[in-house]
């Protein structure tokens, strides 16, 4: 008897997962899609991969091949088009990891979301970061048509 109760329930969850997996439209980068940043007035770096995630209101970028090994991470209180101030203890923040693996966190700055539509987000940022290799250092950047996923 218990087996019959679990079978319809298992079927329901499996159907829900499959429906969500195959029916969700995944956002793809456009031809104009780009994410660049400049740390400590150095060379402008272009990301190979950049994505935004609505569940965590985070935008990640890397010049490498794995988004989980990010170079720039932006956390926001919302993806709504607006200007967000970075302050200690706020939901708005920026983390940068340099080529040597040194991690820097923003102590002040601004993140501007200029557009969020059709699962694409655009904006720019300016911040002052400090970290394991000193600081404060300036970091600036922009992102255009970064794909947004769950």
C-alpha positions as CSV (number, residue, x, y, z in Angstrom):
1,X,0.0,0.0,0.0
2,X,2.8,2.4,0.8
3,X,4.4,1.8,-2.5
4,X,1.3,3.0,-4.3
5,X,1.3,6.3,-2.3
6,X,4.9,7.0,-3.2
7,X,4.6,6.1,-6.9
8,X,2.1,9.0,-7.8
9,X,4.1,11.4,-5.6
10,X,7.4,10.4,-7.3
11,X,5.8,10.7,-10.7
12,X,4.5,14.2,-9.8
13,X,8.0,15.4,-8.7
14,X,9.7,13.8,-11.7
15,X,7.2,15.4,-14.0
16,X,7.7,18.8,-12.3
17,X,11.5,18.6,-12.6
18,X,11.4,17.5,-16.3
19,X,8.8,20.2,-17.2
20,X,10.9,22.9,-15.5
21,X,14.1,21.6,-17.2
22,X,12.8,21.5,-20.7
23,X,10.3,24.3,-20.7
24,X,12.4,27.1,-19.2
25,X,13.8,29.4,-21.8
26,X,17.5,29.8,-21.2
27,X,18.9,33.2,-21.9
28,X,21.7,33.4,-24.4
29,X,24.3,36.1,-24.8
30,X,23.7,38.5,-27.6
31,X,26.2,39.7,-30.1
32,X,26.7,42.8,-27.9
33,X,27.1,40.7,-24.7
34,X,30.3,41.8,-22.8
35,X,31.7,42.1,-19.3
36,X,34.9,44.1,-18.7
37,X,36.7,45.4,-15.7
38,X,39.8,47.4,-14.8
39,X,41.7,46.9,-11.5
40,X,44.0,49.5,-10.0
41,X,44.1,51.5,-13.3
42,X,45.7,48.5,-15.1
43,X,44.7,46.8,-18.3
44,X,41.0,46.4,-19.1
45,X,40.1,42.7,-18.9
46,X,37.3,41.0,-20.8
47,X,35.4,38.1,-19.3
48,X,35.1,34.9,-21.3
49,X,32.0,33.9,-19.3
50,X,29.5,36.1,-17.4
51,X,26.2,35.2,-15.9
52,X,23.6,36.6,-13.5
53,X,21.6,34.5,-11.1
54,X,18.2,35.7,-9.8
55,X,18.0,33.4,-6.8
56,X,21.1,35.0,-5.2
57,X,20.9,38.4,-7.1
58,X,24.5,37.8,-8.1
59,X,26.5,38.6,-11.2
60,X,29.6,36.6,-11.9
61,X,32.4,37.0,-14.4
62,X,35.6,35.2,-15.2
63,X,38.3,35.3,-17.8
64,X,38.7,31.6,-17.3
65,X,36.5,28.7,-18.5
66,X,34.5,28.0,-15.3
67,X,32.0,30.5,-13.9
68,X,32.5,29.0,-10.4
69,X,36.1,30.2,-10.5
70,X,35.0,33.8,-10.8
71,X,37.2,36.9,-11.0
72,X,34.4,39.4,-10.3
73,X,31.3,38.8,-8.1
74,X,28.6,41.4,-7.7
75,X,25.9,41.0,-5.1
76,X,22.8,43.2,-5.2
77,X,19.6,43.7,-3.2
78,X,17.7,43.6,-6.5
79,X,18.2,43.4,-10.2
80,X,15.8,46.4,-10.8
81,X,17.3,49.2,-12.9
82,X,18.7,51.5,-10.2
83,X,21.9,52.8,-8.6
84,X,23.0,50.7,-5.7
85,X,25.5,52.0,-3.1
86,X,28.1,49.6,-1.6
87,X,28.4,50.0,2.1
88,X,29.6,47.8,4.9
89,X,26.9,45.3,5.9
90,X,24.6,46.0,3.0
91,X,23.3,43.5,0.5
92,X,25.2,45.3,-2.3
93,X,28.8,44.3,-2.7
94,X,31.6,43.4,-5.0
95,X,34.4,40.9,-4.7
96,X,37.5,40.7,-6.9
97,X,40.1,37.9,-7.1
98,X,43.3,38.7,-8.9
99,X,45.6,36.4,-10.9
100,X,47.6,35.5,-7.7
101,X,44.4,34.4,-5.9
102,X,44.3,37.5,-3.7
103,X,40.7,38.4,-2.7
104,X,39.5,42.0,-2.4
105,X,36.1,43.2,-1.1
106,X,34.6,46.6,-1.9
107,X,34.5,49.0,1.0
108,X,32.6,51.7,-1.0
109,X,31.3,52.3,-4.5
110,X,28.3,52.2,-6.7
111,X,26.7,49.5,-8.9
112,X,24.3,50.8,-11.6
113,X,21.8,48.5,-13.2
114,X,20.8,50.3,-16.4
115,X,18.6,47.6,-17.9
116,X,17.1,44.3,-16.9
117,X,14.7,42.8,-19.5
118,X,14.3,39.6,-21.5
119,X,16.6,37.7,-19.2
120,X,19.5,40.0,-19.9
121,X,21.1,42.6,-17.5
122,X,23.3,45.6,-18.2
123,X,25.1,48.1,-16.0
124,X,28.4,49.4,-14.7
125,X,30.3,49.7,-11.4
126,X,32.9,51.7,-9.6
127,X,34.3,50.7,-6.3
128,X,37.2,50.9,-3.9
129,X,38.5,47.4,-2.8
130,X,40.8,46.2,-0.1
131,X,42.1,42.7,0.6
132,X,44.8,40.3,1.4
133,X,47.3,42.3,-0.8
134,X,46.5,45.7,0.5
135,X,44.4,48.5,-0.8
136,X,42.4,50.5,-1.2
137,X,42.5,50.0,-5.0
138,X,40.0,51.3,-7.6
139,X,38.0,48.8,-9.7
140,X,35.7,49.8,-12.5
141,X,33.7,47.9,-15.1
142,X,30.7,47.4,-17.2
143,X,28.5,44.6,-18.4
144,X,26.1,44.5,-21.4
145,X,23.4,41.8,-22.0
146,X,24.7,39.5,-19.3
147,X,22.4,36.4,-19.4
148,X,20.2,35.9,-16.3
149,X,19.4,32.5,-15.0
150,X,17.7,31.1,-11.9
